[in-house]
Amino acid sequence: MRGQVRFLSAVVALVLSASCAPSGAPPGSDAGSAATGAAPTTPPATVSSSPASPDAAGAATAAPKVAVTLFKNVRIFDGKAEKLSDTSNVMVRGNIIERVSSDAIQSPADANVTVIEGGGRTLMPGLIDAHWHAMMIRSAPAQAIAGDVSYNNIGAGAEATDTLLRGFTTVRDVGGPTFGLKQAIDEGVIAGPRIFPSGAIITITGGHGDFRQLYELPRTIGTLSRVEQIGASAVADSPDEVRVRVREQLMQGASQIKLTAGGGVSSPHSPIDASTFTEAELRAAVEAAGNWGTYVTVHAFTPEAIQRAIAAGVKCIEHGFLMDEATAKLIASKGVWLSPQPLPEELRQGFPVGSVQRAKADEVWPGIARTYELAKKYKIKTAFGTDVLFSQALAQQQGAILAALVRWYTPAEALVMATGTNAQLLALSGKRSPYAGKLGVVEEGALADLLLVDGNPIADIKLVADPAKNFVLIMKDGKIYKDTLSH
Ligand SMILES: [Zn+2]
């Protein structure tokens, strides 16, 4: 009882201090006018007396020299143009690309400068994988679902470091409990890519992503299955439940929301032809995400599932492999994104012959080529992703999967897709993007995620399939994680 009283008084104190916060807004106001800088309010005493005032800190100690990296004599693939620049120089200050010039750039005196002699090699943006599952690679399905969580997390951390060292400096994670992994990477605890997290895959009872066993049925509302407890997926069977699940992901920092609008290959109980969420349920997700300033992407194969999602306001379709001509036209006319993957044949063959999953894979795989052809024909906004699942060996092929796009695209088109174009998809997260600044391009003012390639990947895209050999320098956020030139 006394504990409750203490808790309550703490809450009251918090509420009171919140109402005194230096926002200038009245207590309980959602206007946030001071935050926008629109209201010229006098700063309250708490701000002026703060010891953390930047001026005071600056006067007390000399500011440490900022880190500058100067790339000399490089040819630039900028993530937009389908060609290399003439010989150029690029200066990175802190985590930003400050200057790009064909003229020599002098080393600034006010900085700790690292000079990289490019020797005519190619400087390009870090690669982006738009369909990644950082928590579902090292562990086999049974381990990922039922195994020890800390073991799975450590494996995901090691894989994240490998991902970065393959030159993928950003991933859009479309399902899995990645919030802790992302935090550890962003804080520098471990090396890894930037992560745009979706959090749990939201599905219906029996839908793609519901990995429960039949003995776990029926569900009692309010109880969570193991997969839900670890944040891998979340089951929702009404618009109201969808809203709760979406908001739970947003509360944890999701930059976009992922729902499964139709059946999937790897899940045990969802037929490929099934449409799962109702339009009202999809609409509830879109509204909740939209209120938070971001968007919904859905896993969908069939025309029916895709069309229903688009009618509900979904902004991106994952896979889309069973789409028809009319659906491709619809996607194009609505400006919806398509996020297909050139899934390798060995992934299909990985499902045991005679299994339900293999039968579903056999149905879906022929659609991959047709989907890319339709995407090209109707000029659909197309992202690049790999969707590697439960295989470290396949993850090591991440660059090779990108190179496989040359079945449908020129090397330059494929590289633009995996850099500048993917970054445009990431930008749909708006203010929910975890990383302020421009990604996927080499231009002044953009975030400094850069690869130095030993060769010209536009002439020979196979270079990206062997990053250990050919990416001689890897930089993320202005920090060099690999440099084989200086040693
Ligand atoms: Zn996936």
Boltz pocket constraint, residues with backbone or C-beta under 6 A from the ligand:
constraints:
  - pocket:
      binder: B
      contacts: [[A, 131], [A, 133], [A, 174], [A, 387]]
      max_distance: 6.0
